[in-house]
Amino acid sequence: MKVLVLNGSPKKQSDTFRLTDAFLRGFNRSGEHEVTVINVIEKNIAPCRGCFGCWQQMEGHCLIEDDQNEILDLYRTSDLIIWSFPLYCYSMPSHLKALLDRTIPLVKMRMEQLDDGTVRHEALADFSKIHTLVICGCGFPNWEGNFDALKLMCKNCFCGPDIVCVPETPMLNVPAAAIVADPLLAKFEKAGEEYASKLTLTPETVAELERPMISAEDYIRNVNGG
Ligand SMILES: Cc1cc2nc3c(=O)[nH]c(=O)nc-3n(C[C@H](O)[C@H](O)[C@H](O)COP(=O)(O)O)c2cc1C
């Protein structure tokens, strides 16, 4: 499979990418998959200008000549796209959002209404064959609603994505927290193996991956200095 990993953390030592890396280790244990990791922060991707010039051309490219067209080419030809990023203000970091906005050349102006009532633009090609996995880490402990906006955006922007939202991810880069972080990394590695065989994750696996490493009370106490 051709796998495109869009790493949206601006940091060299991304908490979230530690999870993604563990997942990829399990996923590509056989070494048969071609994995391309793009550190989006290193790319030159301007914000969308909203000109809709891409819809006049219908070639799946953007009129802005920067790194995005190369990414669109990779996007179209991938079998699996993994979006790996930290939660920023209940959404994705702005440089990654710029990339997402600029996938608009991959759809047409024409709209269609689905059986469930939702409306979307027709795709330029059958992108439903591309599998999407979202791995998002965040700095808050688990609380109802923290990931709601992100999950809704991902469901509407991608075709049937698997979404894994992990609280307390700053602990992944704290050596003293290895006792709880390492088992989570092991779970991600195992989930990668599961994904390689089924190309999806069961709700039970997602629940395991999203389970907080420590209680909200302990996490808040540690963040606040004990
Ligand atoms: C600008 C900014 C906004 C953030 N917004 C949120 C947020 O809305 N909710 C949350 O739980 N954490 C938020 N965080 C914390 C990050 O998601 C957290 O530190 C994460 O572990 C960073 O992951 P990374 O190392 O992969 O970049 C924010 C951090 C920054 C810098």
The ligand as a MOL file (V3000), in Angstrom:
LIG
                    3D

  0  0  0     0  0            999 V3000
M  V30 BEGIN CTAB
M  V30 COUNTS 31 33 0 0 0
M  V30 BEGIN ATOM
M  V30 1 C -1.6070 26.7950 20.1720 0
M  V30 2 C -1.9890 25.5740 20.9570 0
M  V30 3 C -3.3210 25.2410 21.1150 0
M  V30 4 C -3.6970 24.1070 21.8350 0
M  V30 5 N -5.0300 23.8040 21.9780 0
M  V30 6 C -5.3970 22.7140 22.6910 0
M  V30 7 C -6.7830 22.3730 22.8380 0
M  V30 8 O -7.6860 23.0160 22.3080 0
M  V30 9 N -7.0930 21.2980 23.5880 0
M  V30 10 C -6.1310 20.5170 24.1810 0
M  V30 11 O -6.4840 19.5590 24.8470 0
M  V30 12 N -4.7980 20.7910 24.0210 0
M  V30 13 C -4.4160 21.8670 23.2910 0
M  V30 14 N -3.0800 22.1550 23.1170 0
M  V30 15 C -2.0530 21.2390 23.6850 0
M  V30 16 C -1.4630 20.2610 22.6040 0
M  V30 17 O -2.4750 19.5870 21.9230 0
M  V30 18 C -0.5470 19.2810 23.3320 0
M  V30 19 O 0.5220 19.9510 23.9360 0
M  V30 20 C -0.0410 18.1580 22.4390 0
M  V30 21 O 0.4820 17.1240 23.2610 0
M  V30 22 C 1.0850 18.6060 21.5170 0
M  V30 23 O 1.3540 17.5540 20.6210 0
M  V30 24 P 2.6290 17.5030 19.6850 0
M  V30 25 O 3.8400 17.3440 20.5710 0
M  V30 26 O 2.3700 16.3020 18.8410 0
M  V30 27 O 2.6870 18.7670 18.8920 0
M  V30 28 C -2.6930 23.2860 22.4180 0
M  V30 29 C -1.3330 23.6350 22.2520 0
M  V30 30 C -0.9770 24.7540 21.5380 0
M  V30 31 C 0.4880 25.1040 21.3740 0
M  V30 END ATOM
M  V30 BEGIN BOND
M  V30 1 1 1 2
M  V30 2 1 2 3
M  V30 3 2 2 30
M  V30 4 2 3 4
M  V30 5 1 4 5
M  V30 6 1 4 28
M  V30 7 2 5 6
M  V30 8 1 6 7
M  V30 9 1 6 13
M  V30 10 2 7 8
M  V30 11 1 7 9
M  V30 12 1 9 10
M  V30 13 2 10 11
M  V30 14 1 10 12
M  V30 15 2 12 13
M  V30 16 1 13 14
M  V30 17 1 14 15
M  V30 18 1 14 28
M  V30 19 1 15 16
M  V30 20 1 16 17
M  V30 21 1 16 18
M  V30 22 1 18 19
M  V30 23 1 18 20
M  V30 24 1 20 21
M  V30 25 1 20 22
M  V30 26 1 22 23
M  V30 27 1 23 24
M  V30 28 2 24 25
M  V30 29 1 24 26
M  V30 30 1 24 27
M  V30 31 2 28 29
M  V30 32 1 29 30
M  V30 33 1 30 31
M  V30 END BOND
M  V30 END CTAB
M  END
